[in-house]
Amino acid sequence: MTIPQKKEYAGIDYFRLIAAFLVVAIHTSPLSGLNETADFVLTRVLARVAVPFFFMVSGFFLFSKTEAEKLNFYGLAVLLKKTAFLYGIAILLYLPLNIYAGTLGEWRCLPNLLKDIVFDGTFYHLWYLPAAIFGACIAWLLLKRLPSRQAFIISLILYIVGLFGDSYYGISEKIPFLKAVYQNLFWFSDYTRNGLFFAPVFFMLGALLARQTKRIPLQTCLIGLAVSFVFMLTEGLLLHSLKLPKHDSMYLMLLPCMFFLFQSLHFWKGKNPKYLRNLSMLIYLIHPAVIVVVRGFAKATGLQRLLIDNSVIHYLAVASGSFAAAIVLVMILNRKRTHKSNSMQRHKDRVWAEINMLNLRHNVQVLRDALPVGCEIMAVIKANAYGHGAAEISAYLHRIGVDSVAVATIDEAIYLRRKGTKGEILILGYTSEARTSELFRYRLSQTVVDAEHARELNRFGKPIQIHIKVDTGMNRLGENYRHVSEIASIFDCENLKVRGIFSHMCVSDSTETGNVAFTKAQIQHFYELLDGLKAKHIQLPKIHIQSSYGVLNYPELQCSYARIGIALYGVLSTFDAQTKCSLDLRPVLALKSKVVLARTIESGESVGYGREFVAERETKVAVISTGYADGFPRSLSTGKGHVLIHGCRAPIIGRICMDQLMADVTGLPDIKRGDVVTLIGKDGSEEITAEQVAVNAGTITNELLSRLSNRLERVFLDL
Ligand SMILES: *Cc1c(COP(=O)(O)O)cnc(C)c1O
């Protein structure tokens, strides 16, 4: 399918650590005591891959989407927020050293302070963070506005401008005009190695690699890497001997070198410890402080000769010190996080839904395979993701490359935005004109339910994203498909950004001849309308018509999206559903509860409200802490429903109460308080499917699941 799945890139993650140690080398010159040239090669040439590598990684993950129009602002916003936050912390962390070094005096002159904050960093290594911010923004804007080739060329030009203010500065210096230009540039930033000239091209390279469809074979990559590295070495040594560099961060050959390096690492996929990413960043941020500590320690203990004068030992001391400090910090941060998640994860002691994310991921894969190329999943996560927990489901879907979601109401949409959902959120239901400002503020996409609704939204005066709903026979929401001019007029509303046009089918779940004919007519009406719009020279936005059953029975339709709800959760609406294609979907949700009391009653005693169950023999009754207020249908009372305990089926007896239900566990071995009860899901070899429960309750799974109440705990497995 078109969206690449996010994989575990072990090679890239492990190299982050190497890159961090290379940066430490740049700032400690480990070989300087042995051989100047060797040190030059290590710190001024080899280690120069480190920072570009970090930029490329950011670019790679930021832009791992295929089309430019899919660039969403939220990915960028998250990166910027994180980086700015880190930068803020780092500035504070290094403030004492700034004070000690007397930089504060320089900052009395405001331009100096601004220059440091914006470009050069307030401490020598901190330039990286503002550069990451600038680089990401520039690359993002270029890719948003221009075809990727042009965007890349512009970033390349910026890099070349930078080159002549860096290791090729000796040449510019000899040309009076260039010299003047660079002198002016240096007024803003001490180096051209910054977010404007240096970073964008590497973000762009990362983006290029993320989007490339054909991979170069590993062997070619490695040869390319070796060759370009030799050239870079030659370049570096040559420039050095000619005394051209003002600074030595930027080489021409660094670009092919990085390209091949990244490509080669990219081949190494697999699991890696999650904390690697944070670890390298922490080492990067703290190592200058560790240098100070090591020096202080050496001075205090009189070990200068060993710890400072011996460059190799100095490097090892700083590197291991930084590594140890970073590990301690990661552990502290992780402990905080697990503490938080422990306190969030309640105790599974009453009734809870287990949400299996691996099954969700499996279903996404199966559905993607079933859809034609170019058609993406729009995940329908209305009604708290059919009871599964919308915020977590949407975050997980985003991680596996599903970026468009649909909900029913504006409040559901705002909830998701506030919880950090990125990408497009389409509101399928009606939103009144009074709430248009919220549509704008939260960048939501609104379904317009008829042409009049479109005009109402247009009156707001600021751009609103919409999808046009077309009614093709269901007679629920949507402008009638025959009203071509009315629908065309929506495209003329100057404040409406039409991102999609769609219809909904009302009997696509049925394979009965009459219903198939009706559905085909609906589809035909929809496409006729689209043709009518094309005839009016309207450029069509994204189109979508299938929901779950639309995909299962009409998989051949070529749309931009399929709005998939129930199938994503691995169940069908009913029990004996006949569909054209049968997919291997796996249920995501299991509903579990506990026995709170087990008692034995005599023959003739009754159980529960209305005394509907009367024991005909000595009966063992288990009281289970689930009721209809938890979303378990009351219609499953007496004779309609079962539960599983210890892998055995036990019938529900008496009326289901608001907060409890009772089951007959006579003959089941050793039932006691605290035993786990399965209401939906598997226990041993027995299974109660959501479809069975729904049919027994006289409804469909859609209703059963979406009514699961917020009183349930939700436990996410494999998140
Ligand atoms: C709920 C809904 C869907 C999803 O339907 P499923 O059958 O659960 O896949 C799709 N489109 C619209 C308009 C909906 O309201």
The ligand as an SDF file (V2000), in Angstrom:
LIG
                    3D

 15 15  0  0  0  0  0  0  0  0999 V2000
  -20.0320    4.7230   11.0700 C   0  0  0  0  0  0  0  0  0  0  0  0
  -19.7930    5.0750    9.7010 C   0  0  0  0  0  0  0  0  0  0  0  0
  -18.8650    4.3450    8.9340 C   0  0  0  0  0  0  0  0  0  0  0  0
  -18.1800    3.1020    9.4340 C   0  0  0  0  0  0  0  0  0  0  0  0
  -19.0270    2.0160    9.2600 O   0  0  0  0  0  0  0  0  0  0  0  0
  -18.5820    0.5290    9.5710 P   0  0  0  0  0  0  0  0  0  0  0  0
  -19.6680   -0.2810    9.0430 O   0  0  0  0  0  0  0  0  0  0  0  0
  -18.4000    0.4110   11.0350 O   0  0  0  0  0  0  0  0  0  0  0  0
  -17.3120    0.3080    8.8470 O   0  0  0  0  0  0  0  0  0  0  0  0
  -18.5900    4.7940    7.6560 C   0  0  0  0  0  0  0  0  0  0  0  0
  -19.2200    5.8830    7.1480 N   0  0  0  0  0  0  0  0  0  0  0  0
  -20.1340    6.5750    7.8410 C   0  0  0  0  0  0  0  0  0  0  0  0
  -20.7720    7.7530    7.2220 C   0  0  0  0  0  0  0  0  0  0  0  0
  -20.4620    6.1910    9.1270 C   0  0  0  0  0  0  0  0  0  0  0  0
  -21.3710    6.8700    9.8090 O   0  0  0  0  0  0  0  0  0  0  0  0
  1  2  1  0
  2  3  1  0
  2 14  2  0
  3  4  1  0
  3 10  2  0
  4  5  1  0
  5  6  1  0
  6  7  2  0
  6  8  1  0
  6  9  1  0
 10 11  1  0
 11 12  2  0
 12 13  1  0
 12 14  1  0
 14 15  1  0
M  END
$$$$
